[in-house]
């Protein structure tokens, strides 16, 4: 998997997604699959492609870092997955990491995604 790109702030990227109508958060369900409440969809890894990733470092605590993955689903809808570390992590157990490793990566230009 390629290294995530350094970007401005997490809130700026989330706001950009919201303004473009692409603020569909995809989270791990209780059944070990990813789901998007906004899109009313449940995903297997092969249903998604990571098209962009952003890394954010905590200002005062390196443990407070996160990675935002922009994903494209098989229907052409864009969503995001947030992988936070340290205090803010809500991905318990290895399920999220195992799922993430199975998602193919096809880097896209930011202009193409937000154009």
MODELLER restraints for C-alpha pairs under 7 A, 6 or more apart:
rsr = mdl.restraints
at = mdl.atoms
rsr.add(forms.Gaussian(group=physical.xy_distance, feature=features.Distance(at['CA:1:A'], at['CA:105:A']), mean=6.83, stdev=0.5))
rsr.add(forms.Gaussian(group=physical.xy_distance, feature=features.Distance(at['CA:4:A'], at['CA:53:A']), mean=4.77, stdev=0.5))
rsr.add(forms.Gaussian(group=physical.xy_distance, feature=features.Distance(at['CA:4:A'], at['CA:54:A']), mean=4.96, stdev=0.5))
rsr.add(forms.Gaussian(group=physical.xy_distance, feature=features.Distance(at['CA:4:A'], at['CA:55:A']), mean=5.49, stdev=0.5))
rsr.add(forms.Gaussian(group=physical.xy_distance, feature=features.Distance(at['CA:5:A'], at['CA:53:A']), mean=6.13, stdev=0.5))
rsr.add(forms.Gaussian(group=physical.xy_distance, feature=features.Distance(at['CA:5:A'], at['CA:54:A']), mean=4.86, stdev=0.5))
rsr.add(forms.Gaussian(group=physical.xy_distance, feature=features.Distance(at['CA:5:A'], at['CA:55:A']), mean=6.02, stdev=0.5))
rsr.add(forms.Gaussian(group=physical.xy_distance, feature=features.Distance(at['CA:6:A'], at['CA:54:A']), mean=5.85, stdev=0.5))
rsr.add(forms.Gaussian(group=physical.xy_distance, feature=features.Distance(at['CA:6:A'], at['CA:55:A']), mean=5.43, stdev=0.5))
rsr.add(forms.Gaussian(group=physical.xy_distance, feature=features.Distance(at['CA:6:A'], at['CA:56:A']), mean=6.92, stdev=0.5))
rsr.add(forms.Gaussian(group=physical.xy_distance, feature=features.Distance(at['CA:7:A'], at['CA:54:A']), mean=6.06, stdev=0.5))
rsr.add(forms.Gaussian(group=physical.xy_distance, feature=features.Distance(at['CA:7:A'], at['CA:55:A']), mean=6.81, stdev=0.5))
rsr.add(forms.Gaussian(group=physical.xy_distance, feature=features.Distance(at['CA:9:A'], at['CA:56:A']), mean=6.93, stdev=0.5))
rsr.add(forms.Gaussian(group=physical.xy_distance, feature=features.Distance(at['CA:10:A'], at['CA:56:A']), mean=6.82, stdev=0.5))
rsr.add(forms.Gaussian(group=physical.xy_distance, feature=features.Distance(at['CA:14:A'], at['CA:23:A']), mean=6.83, stdev=0.5))
rsr.add(forms.Gaussian(group=physical.xy_distance, feature=features.Distance(at['CA:17:A'], at['CA:23:A']), mean=4.93, stdev=0.5))
rsr.add(forms.Gaussian(group=physical.xy_distance, feature=features.Distance(at['CA:22:A'], at['CA:78:A']), mean=5.78, stdev=0.5))
rsr.add(forms.Gaussian(group=physical.xy_distance, feature=features.Distance(at['CA:22:A'], at['CA:79:A']), mean=5.99, stdev=0.5))
rsr.add(forms.Gaussian(group=physical.xy_distance, feature=features.Distance(at['CA:23:A'], at['CA:79:A']), mean=6.16, stdev=0.5))
rsr.add(forms.Gaussian(group=physical.xy_distance, feature=features.Distance(at['CA:24:A'], at['CA:36:A']), mean=6.39, stdev=0.5))
rsr.add(forms.Gaussian(group=physical.xy_distance, feature=features.Distance(at['CA:24:A'], at['CA:38:A']), mean=5.73, stdev=0.5))
rsr.add(forms.Gaussian(group=physical.xy_distance, feature=features.Distance(at['CA:24:A'], at['CA:39:A']), mean=6.89, stdev=0.5))
rsr.add(forms.Gaussian(group=physical.xy_distance, feature=features.Distance(at['CA:24:A'], at['CA:79:A']), mean=4.48, stdev=0.5))
rsr.add(forms.Gaussian(group=physical.xy_distance, feature=features.Distance(at['CA:24:A'], at['CA:80:A']), mean=6.17, stdev=0.5))
rsr.add(forms.Gaussian(group=physical.xy_distance, feature=features.Distance(at['CA:25:A'], at['CA:36:A']), mean=5.90, stdev=0.5))
rsr.add(forms.Gaussian(group=physical.xy_distance, feature=features.Distance(at['CA:25:A'], at['CA:79:A']), mean=5.70, stdev=0.5))
rsr.add(forms.Gaussian(group=physical.xy_distance, feature=features.Distance(at['CA:25:A'], at['CA:80:A']), mean=5.04, stdev=0.5))
rsr.add(forms.Gaussian(group=physical.xy_distance, feature=features.Distance(at['CA:25:A'], at['CA:81:A']), mean=5.96, stdev=0.5))
rsr.add(forms.Gaussian(group=physical.xy_distance, feature=features.Distance(at['CA:26:A'], at['CA:34:A']), mean=6.08, stdev=0.5))
rsr.add(forms.Gaussian(group=physical.xy_distance, feature=features.Distance(at['CA:26:A'], at['CA:35:A']), mean=5.28, stdev=0.5))
rsr.add(forms.Gaussian(group=physical.xy_distance, feature=features.Distance(at['CA:26:A'], at['CA:36:A']), mean=4.55, stdev=0.5))
rsr.add(forms.Gaussian(group=physical.xy_distance, feature=features.Distance(at['CA:26:A'], at['CA:79:A']), mean=6.43, stdev=0.5))
rsr.add(forms.Gaussian(group=physical.xy_distance, feature=features.Distance(at['CA:26:A'], at['CA:80:A']), mean=5.79, stdev=0.5))
rsr.add(forms.Gaussian(group=physical.xy_distance, feature=features.Distance(at['CA:26:A'], at['CA:81:A']), mean=5.24, stdev=0.5))
rsr.add(forms.Gaussian(group=physical.xy_distance, feature=features.Distance(at['CA:27:A'], at['CA:34:A']), mean=5.26, stdev=0.5))
rsr.add(forms.Gaussian(group=physical.xy_distance, feature=features.Distance(at['CA:27:A'], at['CA:35:A']), mean=5.48, stdev=0.5))
rsr.add(forms.Gaussian(group=physical.xy_distance, feature=features.Distance(at['CA:27:A'], at['CA:36:A']), mean=6.58, stdev=0.5))
rsr.add(forms.Gaussian(group=physical.xy_distance, feature=features.Distance(at['CA:27:A'], at['CA:81:A']), mean=6.51, stdev=0.5))
rsr.add(forms.Gaussian(group=physical.xy_distance, feature=features.Distance(at['CA:28:A'], at['CA:34:A']), mean=4.41, stdev=0.5))
rsr.add(forms.Gaussian(group=physical.xy_distance, feature=features.Distance(at['CA:28:A'], at['CA:35:A']), mean=6.30, stdev=0.5))
rsr.add(forms.Gaussian(group=physical.xy_distance, feature=features.Distance(at['CA:28:A'], at['CA:96:A']), mean=6.51, stdev=0.5))
rsr.add(forms.Gaussian(group=physical.xy_distance, feature=features.Distance(at['CA:29:A'], at['CA:35:A']), mean=6.09, stdev=0.5))
rsr.add(forms.Gaussian(group=physical.xy_distance, feature=features.Distance(at['CA:32:A'], at['CA:95:A']), mean=6.46, stdev=0.5))
rsr.add(forms.Gaussian(group=physical.xy_distance, feature=features.Distance(at['CA:33:A'], at['CA:42:A']), mean=6.72, stdev=0.5))
rsr.add(forms.Gaussian(group=physical.xy_distance, feature=features.Distance(at['CA:33:A'], at['CA:43:A']), mean=5.94, stdev=0.5))
rsr.add(forms.Gaussian(group=physical.xy_distance, feature=features.Distance(at['CA:33:A'], at['CA:44:A']), mean=5.92, stdev=0.5))
rsr.add(forms.Gaussian(group=physical.xy_distance, feature=features.Distance(at['CA:34:A'], at['CA:42:A']), mean=5.74, stdev=0.5))
rsr.add(forms.Gaussian(group=physical.xy_distance, feature=features.Distance(at['CA:34:A'], at['CA:43:A']), mean=5.03, stdev=0.5))
rsr.add(forms.Gaussian(group=physical.xy_distance, feature=features.Distance(at['CA:34:A'], at['CA:44:A']), mean=6.70, stdev=0.5))
rsr.add(forms.Gaussian(group=physical.xy_distance, feature=features.Distance(at['CA:35:A'], at['CA:41:A']), mean=5.64, stdev=0.5))
rsr.add(forms.Gaussian(group=physical.xy_distance, feature=features.Distance(at['CA:35:A'], at['CA:42:A']), mean=4.25, stdev=0.5))
rsr.add(forms.Gaussian(group=physical.xy_distance, feature=features.Distance(at['CA:35:A'], at['CA:43:A']), mean=5.88, stdev=0.5))
rsr.add(forms.Gaussian(group=physical.xy_distance, feature=features.Distance(at['CA:36:A'], at['CA:42:A']), mean=6.50, stdev=0.5))
rsr.add(forms.Gaussian(group=physical.xy_distance, feature=features.Distance(at['CA:45:A'], at['CA:99:A']), mean=6.10, stdev=0.5))
rsr.add(forms.Gaussian(group=physical.xy_distance, feature=features.Distance(at['CA:45:A'], at['CA:102:A']), mean=5.65, stdev=0.5))
rsr.add(forms.Gaussian(group=physical.xy_distance, feature=features.Distance(at['CA:45:A'], at['CA:103:A']), mean=4.86, stdev=0.5))
rsr.add(forms.Gaussian(group=physical.xy_distance, feature=features.Distance(at['CA:46:A'], at['CA:103:A']), mean=6.12, stdev=0.5))
rsr.add(forms.Gaussian(group=physical.xy_distance, feature=features.Distance(at['CA:47:A'], at['CA:73:A']), mean=5.66, stdev=0.5))
rsr.add(forms.Gaussian(group=physical.xy_distance, feature=features.Distance(at['CA:47:A'], at['CA:74:A']), mean=5.37, stdev=0.5))
rsr.add(forms.Gaussian(group=physical.xy_distance, feature=features.Distance(at['CA:48:A'], at['CA:71:A']), mean=6.18, stdev=0.5))
rsr.add(forms.Gaussian(group=physical.xy_distance, feature=features.Distance(at['CA:48:A'], at['CA:72:A']), mean=5.64, stdev=0.5))
rsr.add(forms.Gaussian(group=physical.xy_distance, feature=features.Distance(at['CA:48:A'], at['CA:73:A']), mean=4.46, stdev=0.5))
rsr.add(forms.Gaussian(group=physical.xy_distance, feature=features.Distance(at['CA:48:A'], at['CA:74:A']), mean=6.25, stdev=0.5))
rsr.add(forms.Gaussian(group=physical.xy_distance, feature=features.Distance(at['CA:48:A'], at['CA:103:A']), mean=6.14, stdev=0.5))
rsr.add(forms.Gaussian(group=physical.xy_distance, feature=features.Distance(at['CA:49:A'], at['CA:71:A']), mean=5.34, stdev=0.5))
rsr.add(forms.Gaussian(group=physical.xy_distance, feature=features.Distance(at['CA:49:A'], at['CA:72:A']), mean=5.24, stdev=0.5))
rsr.add(forms.Gaussian(group=physical.xy_distance, feature=features.Distance(at['CA:49:A'], at['CA:73:A']), mean=6.41, stdev=0.5))
rsr.add(forms.Gaussian(group=physical.xy_distance, feature=features.Distance(at['CA:49:A'], at['CA:103:A']), mean=5.82, stdev=0.5))
rsr.add(forms.Gaussian(group=physical.xy_distance, feature=features.Distance(at['CA:49:A'], at['CA:104:A']), mean=5.10, stdev=0.5))
rsr.add(forms.Gaussian(group=physical.xy_distance, feature=features.Distance(at['CA:49:A'], at['CA:105:A']), mean=5.52, stdev=0.5))
rsr.add(forms.Gaussian(group=physical.xy_distance, feature=features.Distance(at['CA:49:A'], at['CA:106:A']), mean=6.54, stdev=0.5))
rsr.add(forms.Gaussian(group=physical.xy_distance, feature=features.Distance(at['CA:50:A'], at['CA:69:A']), mean=6.39, stdev=0.5))
rsr.add(forms.Gaussian(group=physical.xy_distance, feature=features.Distance(at['CA:50:A'], at['CA:70:A']), mean=5.85, stdev=0.5))
rsr.add(forms.Gaussian(group=physical.xy_distance, feature=features.Distance(at['CA:50:A'], at['CA:71:A']), mean=4.38, stdev=0.5))
rsr.add(forms.Gaussian(group=physical.xy_distance, feature=features.Distance(at['CA:50:A'], at['CA:72:A']), mean=6.47, stdev=0.5))
rsr.add(forms.Gaussian(group=physical.xy_distance, feature=features.Distance(at['CA:50:A'], at['CA:103:A']), mean=6.71, stdev=0.5))
rsr.add(forms.Gaussian(group=physical.xy_distance, feature=features.Distance(at['CA:50:A'], at['CA:104:A']), mean=6.25, stdev=0.5))
rsr.add(forms.Gaussian(group=physical.xy_distance, feature=features.Distance(at['CA:50:A'], at['CA:105:A']), mean=4.65, stdev=0.5))
rsr.add(forms.Gaussian(group=physical.xy_distance, feature=features.Distance(at['CA:50:A'], at['CA:106:A']), mean=6.13, stdev=0.5))
rsr.add(forms.Gaussian(group=physical.xy_distance, feature=features.Distance(at['CA:51:A'], at['CA:70:A']), mean=5.72, stdev=0.5))
rsr.add(forms.Gaussian(group=physical.xy_distance, feature=features.Distance(at['CA:51:A'], at['CA:71:A']), mean=5.49, stdev=0.5))
rsr.add(forms.Gaussian(group=physical.xy_distance, feature=features.Distance(at['CA:51:A'], at['CA:72:A']), mean=6.59, stdev=0.5))
rsr.add(forms.Gaussian(group=physical.xy_distance, feature=features.Distance(at['CA:51:A'], at['CA:105:A']), mean=6.13, stdev=0.5))
rsr.add(forms.Gaussian(group=physical.xy_distance, feature=features.Distance(at['CA:51:A'], at['CA:106:A']), mean=5.15, stdev=0.5))
rsr.add(forms.Gaussian(group=physical.xy_distance, feature=features.Distance(at['CA:51:A'], at['CA:107:A']), mean=4.48, stdev=0.5))
rsr.add(forms.Gaussian(group=physical.xy_distance, feature=features.Distance(at['CA:51:A'], at['CA:108:A']), mean=5.22, stdev=0.5))
rsr.add(forms.Gaussian(group=physical.xy_distance, feature=features.Distance(at['CA:52:A'], at['CA:69:A']), mean=5.94, stdev=0.5))
rsr.add(forms.Gaussian(group=physical.xy_distance, feature=features.Distance(at['CA:52:A'], at['CA:70:A']), mean=5.07, stdev=0.5))
rsr.add(forms.Gaussian(group=physical.xy_distance, feature=features.Distance(at['CA:52:A'], at['CA:107:A']), mean=5.57, stdev=0.5))
rsr.add(forms.Gaussian(group=physical.xy_distance, feature=features.Distance(at['CA:52:A'], at['CA:108:A']), mean=6.21, stdev=0.5))
rsr.add(forms.Gaussian(group=physical.xy_distance, feature=features.Distance(at['CA:53:A'], at['CA:67:A']), mean=6.77, stdev=0.5))
rsr.add(forms.Gaussian(group=physical.xy_distance, feature=features.Distance(at['CA:53:A'], at['CA:68:A']), mean=5.54, stdev=0.5))
rsr.add(forms.Gaussian(group=physical.xy_distance, feature=features.Distance(at['CA:53:A'], at['CA:69:A']), mean=4.43, stdev=0.5))
rsr.add(forms.Gaussian(group=physical.xy_distance, feature=features.Distance(at['CA:53:A'], at['CA:70:A']), mean=6.02, stdev=0.5))
rsr.add(forms.Gaussian(group=physical.xy_distance, feature=features.Distance(at['CA:54:A'], at['CA:67:A']), mean=5.54, stdev=0.5))
rsr.add(forms.Gaussian(group=physical.xy_distance, feature=features.Distance(at['CA:54:A'], at['CA:68:A']), mean=5.15, stdev=0.5))
rsr.add(forms.Gaussian(group=physical.xy_distance, feature=features.Distance(at['CA:54:A'], at['CA:69:A']), mean=6.61, stdev=0.5))
rsr.add(forms.Gaussian(group=physical.xy_distance, feature=features.Distance(at['CA:55:A'], at['CA:66:A']), mean=6.01, stdev=0.5))
rsr.add(forms.Gaussian(group=physical.xy_distance, feature=features.Distance(at['CA:55:A'], at['CA:67:A']), mean=4.49, stdev=0.5))
rsr.add(forms.Gaussian(group=physical.xy_distance, feature=features.Distance(at['CA:55:A'], at['CA:68:A']), mean=6.53, stdev=0.5))
rsr.add(forms.Gaussian(group=physical.xy_distance, feature=features.Distance(at['CA:56:A'], at['CA:65:A']), mean=5.51, stdev=0.5))
rsr.add(forms.Gaussian(group=physical.xy_distance, feature=features.Distance(at['CA:56:A'], at['CA:66:A']), mean=5.26, stdev=0.5))
rsr.add(forms.Gaussian(group=physical.xy_distance, feature=features.Distance(at['CA:56:A'], at['CA:67:A']), mean=6.13, stdev=0.5))
rsr.add(forms.Gaussian(group=physical.xy_distance, feature=features.Distance(at['CA:57:A'], at['CA:64:A']), mean=6.65, stdev=0.5))
rsr.add(forms.Gaussian(group=physical.xy_distance, feature=features.Distance(at['CA:57:A'], at['CA:65:A']), mean=4.37, stdev=0.5))
rsr.add(forms.Gaussian(group=physical.xy_distance, feature=features.Distance(at['CA:57:A'], at['CA:66:A']), mean=6.63, stdev=0.5))
rsr.add(forms.Gaussian(group=physical.xy_distance, feature=features.Distance(at['CA:58:A'], at['CA:64:A']), mean=4.67, stdev=0.5))
rsr.add(forms.Gaussian(group=physical.xy_distance, feature=features.Distance(at['CA:58:A'], at['CA:65:A']), mean=4.97, stdev=0.5))
rsr.add(forms.Gaussian(group=physical.xy_distance, feature=features.Distance(at['CA:63:A'], at['CA:85:A']), mean=6.08, stdev=0.5))
rsr.add(forms.Gaussian(group=physical.xy_distance, feature=features.Distance(at['CA:63:A'], at['CA:86:A']), mean=4.73, stdev=0.5))
rsr.add(forms.Gaussian(group=physical.xy_distance, feature=features.Distance(at['CA:64:A'], at['CA:85:A']), mean=5.80, stdev=0.5))
rsr.add(forms.Gaussian(group=physical.xy_distance, feature=features.Distance(at['CA:64:A'], at['CA:86:A']), mean=5.25, stdev=0.5))
rsr.add(forms.Gaussian(group=physical.xy_distance, feature=features.Distance(at['CA:64:A'], at['CA:87:A']), mean=6.34, stdev=0.5))
rsr.add(forms.Gaussian(group=physical.xy_distance, feature=features.Distance(at['CA:64:A'], at['CA:88:A']), mean=6.89, stdev=0.5))
rsr.add(forms.Gaussian(group=physical.xy_distance, feature=features.Distance(at['CA:65:A'], at['CA:84:A']), mean=6.11, stdev=0.5))
rsr.add(forms.Gaussian(group=physical.xy_distance, feature=features.Distance(at['CA:65:A'], at['CA:85:A']), mean=5.52, stdev=0.5))
rsr.add(forms.Gaussian(group=physical.xy_distance, feature=features.Distance(at['CA:66:A'], at['CA:83:A']), mean=5.50, stdev=0.5))
rsr.add(forms.Gaussian(group=physical.xy_distance, feature=features.Distance(at['CA:66:A'], at['CA:84:A']), mean=4.11, stdev=0.5))
rsr.add(forms.Gaussian(group=physical.xy_distance, feature=features.Distance(at['CA:66:A'], at['CA:85:A']), mean=5.75, stdev=0.5))
rsr.add(forms.Gaussian(group=physical.xy_distance, feature=features.Distance(at['CA:67:A'], at['CA:82:A']), mean=5.95, stdev=0.5))
rsr.add(forms.Gaussian(group=physical.xy_distance, feature=features.Distance(at['CA:67:A'], at['CA:83:A']), mean=5.18, stdev=0.5))
rsr.add(forms.Gaussian(group=physical.xy_distance, feature=features.Distance(at['CA:67:A'], at['CA:84:A']), mean=6.39, stdev=0.5))
rsr.add(forms.Gaussian(group=physical.xy_distance, feature=features.Distance(at['CA:68:A'], at['CA:80:A']), mean=6.74, stdev=0.5))
rsr.add(forms.Gaussian(group=physical.xy_distance, feature=features.Distance(at['CA:68:A'], at['CA:81:A']), mean=5.87, stdev=0.5))
rsr.add(forms.Gaussian(group=physical.xy_distance, feature=features.Distance(at['CA:68:A'], at['CA:82:A']), mean=4.62, stdev=0.5))
rsr.add(forms.Gaussian(group=physical.xy_distance, feature=features.Distance(at['CA:68:A'], at['CA:83:A']), mean=6.33, stdev=0.5))
rsr.add(forms.Gaussian(group=physical.xy_distance, feature=features.Distance(at['CA:69:A'], at['CA:80:A']), mean=5.42, stdev=0.5))
rsr.add(forms.Gaussian(group=physical.xy_distance, feature=features.Distance(at['CA:69:A'], at['CA:81:A']), mean=5.14, stdev=0.5))
rsr.add(forms.Gaussian(group=physical.xy_distance, feature=features.Distance(at['CA:69:A'], at['CA:82:A']), mean=6.33, stdev=0.5))
rsr.add(forms.Gaussian(group=physical.xy_distance, feature=features.Distance(at['CA:70:A'], at['CA:78:A']), mean=6.90, stdev=0.5))
rsr.add(forms.Gaussian(group=physical.xy_distance, feature=features.Distance(at['CA:70:A'], at['CA:79:A']), mean=5.87, stdev=0.5))
rsr.add(forms.Gaussian(group=physical.xy_distance, feature=features.Distance(at['CA:70:A'], at['CA:80:A']), mean=4.46, stdev=0.5))
rsr.add(forms.Gaussian(group=physical.xy_distance, feature=features.Distance(at['CA:70:A'], at['CA:81:A']), mean=6.64, stdev=0.5))
rsr.add(forms.Gaussian(group=physical.xy_distance, feature=features.Distance(at['CA:71:A'], at['CA:78:A']), mean=5.63, stdev=0.5))
rsr.add(forms.Gaussian(group=physical.xy_distance, feature=features.Distance(at['CA:71:A'], at['CA:79:A']), mean=5.32, stdev=0.5))
rsr.add(forms.Gaussian(group=physical.xy_distance, feature=features.Distance(at['CA:71:A'], at['CA:80:A']), mean=5.62, stdev=0.5))
rsr.add(forms.Gaussian(group=physical.xy_distance, feature=features.Distance(at['CA:72:A'], at['CA:78:A']), mean=4.59, stdev=0.5))
rsr.add(forms.Gaussian(group=physical.xy_distance, feature=features.Distance(at['CA:72:A'], at['CA:79:A']), mean=6.47, stdev=0.5))
